[in-house]
Amino acid sequence: MRIRPFVQPDLARLIELTIETFRPFYEDHFRPTVGDVIFANQHGAWRDDYREQVAGLHDPSEHQYVAVAETDHAIAGYVAWRVDPARRNGAISHLAVAADHRRHGTGVALCEHAFADMRARGAEVVEIGTGGDPFHAPARALYEKLGCTALPVTYYYRQL
C-alpha cells in the first residue's frame, strides 16, 4: 500500500467509497433510530451531501488536503484534513476505508500521514470527530489507538 496525494481522477471513486462506507450508518442505524421524519429533515439527502462535500475536500489554497491509500492501482481509502495556520490546529474531516482493507492498518497509515502533514504545516493539535453509536465504535477504537482523547458530545433529536 502506498499513500499519495489526491488527483482529480480519484474523485468519482472517493465519492463512491464514502457512500459505501457510511450507508450502513444512515440507512441501518440513524434512520431506524430517529424515524423517517427526522431522518428526512437531517440527512434525507445524505448521498447528495457527500457528493458535494467530497468534491470540495481538496483545496490547498484553503489549507484543505486529501491523501489516498492505493494498492495494486485500486483505492483502498482516503483521508481529508484541513489546517488552520493561525491557530496551529488541524482537523481530519473525512476518513473512509474500503471494507476489504479495514483492520489492516490502512486507517492508521492514512491518519499518521495526515498528522505528519499537519505538523509540517505548523499544527500542534489535531481534532477528529466521530459518533458515539455502535456503528462508529471501530472509528473510536482507531482514534484511541492513535492517542486521541475522547470528549463526549450528545445530540438529541425530537420530531415536532
C-alpha positions as CSV (number, residue, x, y, z in Angstrom):
1,M,0.0,0.0,0.0
2,R,1.2,3.5,-0.8
3,I,-0.2,6.8,0.3
4,R,-0.2,9.5,-2.3
5,P,-1.8,12.9,-2.9
6,F,-5.3,13.2,-4.3
7,V,-5.6,13.8,-8.1
8,Q,-8.8,14.9,-9.8
9,P,-9.4,11.5,-11.5
10,D,-9.8,10.0,-7.9
11,L,-12.9,12.0,-7.2
12,A,-15.6,9.5,-8.5
13,R,-14.1,6.6,-6.5
14,L,-13.8,8.7,-3.3
15,I,-17.4,9.7,-3.6
16,E,-18.4,6.1,-4.2
17,L,-16.2,4.9,-1.3
18,T,-17.7,7.5,1.1
19,I,-21.2,6.4,0.2
20,E,-20.3,2.7,0.6
21,T,-18.7,3.4,4.0
22,F,-21.4,5.5,5.5
23,R,-24.6,3.9,4.0
24,P,-24.9,1.4,6.9
25,F,-24.9,4.3,9.4
26,Y,-27.5,6.3,7.7
27,E,-29.8,3.6,6.5
28,D,-29.3,0.8,9.1
29,H,-28.7,2.9,12.2
30,F,-29.7,6.5,12.1
31,R,-33.0,6.2,10.1
32,P,-34.4,3.4,12.4
33,T,-33.2,5.2,15.5
34,V,-34.8,8.6,14.8
35,G,-37.6,7.7,12.4
36,D,-38.4,8.8,8.8
37,V,-39.4,12.5,9.6
38,I,-36.2,13.3,11.5
39,F,-34.1,11.3,9.1
40,A,-35.5,13.2,6.1
41,N,-35.0,16.5,7.8
42,Q,-31.5,15.9,9.0
43,H,-29.9,13.5,6.4
44,G,-32.5,12.6,3.8
45,A,-30.2,13.7,1.0
46,W,-27.0,12.2,2.6
47,R,-25.7,10.7,-0.6
48,D,-26.0,14.1,-2.4
49,D,-24.5,15.8,0.6
50,Y,-21.4,13.6,0.3
51,R,-21.2,14.1,-3.4
52,E,-20.9,17.8,-2.8
53,Q,-18.7,17.6,0.3
54,V,-16.2,15.2,-1.2
55,A,-15.9,17.2,-4.3
56,G,-14.7,20.2,-2.2
57,L,-12.4,18.5,0.2
58,H,-9.1,19.1,-1.6
59,D,-8.4,22.8,-1.9
60,P,-4.8,23.7,-0.9
61,S,-5.5,27.4,-1.4
62,E,-7.9,27.0,1.6
63,H,-5.4,24.7,3.6
64,Q,-7.6,21.6,2.8
65,Y,-5.9,18.4,1.7
66,V,-6.7,14.8,0.7
67,A,-4.5,11.8,0.5
68,V,-5.3,8.4,-1.0
69,A,-4.2,4.9,0.0
70,E,-3.7,2.8,-3.0
71,T,-2.9,-0.9,-3.5
72,D,-2.5,-2.5,-6.9
73,H,-3.8,0.6,-8.6
74,A,-7.1,0.4,-6.6
75,I,-8.1,3.0,-4.0
76,A,-8.2,1.4,-0.5
77,G,-9.2,4.5,1.4
78,Y,-8.6,8.2,1.8
79,V,-8.3,10.9,4.5
80,A,-9.2,14.6,4.2
81,W,-7.9,17.2,6.6
82,R,-7.5,20.9,7.0
83,V,-5.0,23.1,8.8
84,D,-5.7,26.5,10.5
85,P,-2.2,28.0,10.4
86,A,-3.1,30.9,12.7
87,R,-4.4,28.6,15.4
88,R,-1.7,25.9,14.7
89,N,-4.6,23.5,14.6
90,G,-5.5,20.6,12.3
91,A,-8.7,18.6,11.8
92,I,-9.5,15.4,10.0
93,S,-12.9,15.8,8.3
94,H,-13.2,12.5,6.5
95,L,-11.7,9.1,6.7
96,A,-13.1,6.2,4.6
97,V,-11.5,2.8,4.1
98,A,-12.9,0.1,1.7
99,A,-14.4,-2.8,3.6
100,D,-11.8,-5.3,2.4
101,H,-8.9,-3.1,3.6
102,R,-10.3,-2.4,7.2
103,R,-8.4,-3.9,10.1
104,H,-5.1,-4.0,8.0
105,G,-3.6,-0.7,9.2
106,T,-5.0,1.4,6.3
107,G,-6.8,3.9,8.6
108,V,-3.8,4.2,10.9
109,A,-1.5,4.8,7.9
110,L,-3.8,7.5,6.5
111,C,-4.2,9.3,9.8
112,E,-0.5,9.2,10.5
113,H,0.1,10.6,7.0
114,A,-2.3,13.5,7.7
115,F,-0.8,14.1,11.1
116,A,2.7,14.3,9.6
117,D,1.5,16.8,7.0
118,M,-0.3,18.9,9.7
119,R,2.9,19.0,11.8
120,A,4.9,20.1,8.7
121,R,2.4,22.9,8.2
122,G,2.8,24.1,11.8
123,A,-0.2,22.4,13.5
124,E,0.3,21.4,17.1
125,V,-3.1,19.9,17.8
126,V,-5.5,17.7,15.7
127,E,-9.2,17.2,16.1
128,I,-11.1,14.2,14.8
129,G,-14.8,13.7,15.3
130,T,-17.0,10.6,15.2
131,G,-20.2,9.2,16.5
132,G,-20.8,7.6,19.9
133,D,-23.1,4.9,18.5
134,P,-22.2,1.3,17.8
135,F,-21.6,1.9,14.1
136,H,-18.7,4.3,14.9
137,A,-17.1,2.0,17.6
138,P,-14.3,1.0,15.2
139,A,-13.5,4.6,14.5
140,R,-13.4,5.4,18.2
141,A,-11.0,2.5,18.7
142,L,-8.8,3.7,15.9
143,Y,-8.6,7.2,17.2
144,E,-7.9,6.0,20.7
145,K,-5.1,3.7,19.3
146,L,-3.6,6.8,17.7
147,G,-3.5,8.5,21.1
148,C,-6.5,10.8,20.7
149,T,-8.6,11.8,23.8
150,A,-12.4,11.5,23.5
151,L,-14.6,14.3,24.6
152,P,-18.2,13.1,24.8
153,V,-20.8,15.1,23.0
154,T,-24.5,14.2,22.7
155,Y,-27.1,15.4,20.2
156,Y,-30.8,15.0,20.8
157,Y,-33.5,14.9,18.1
158,R,-37.2,15.2,18.5
159,Q,-40.0,15.4,15.9
160,L,-42.1,18.4,16.5
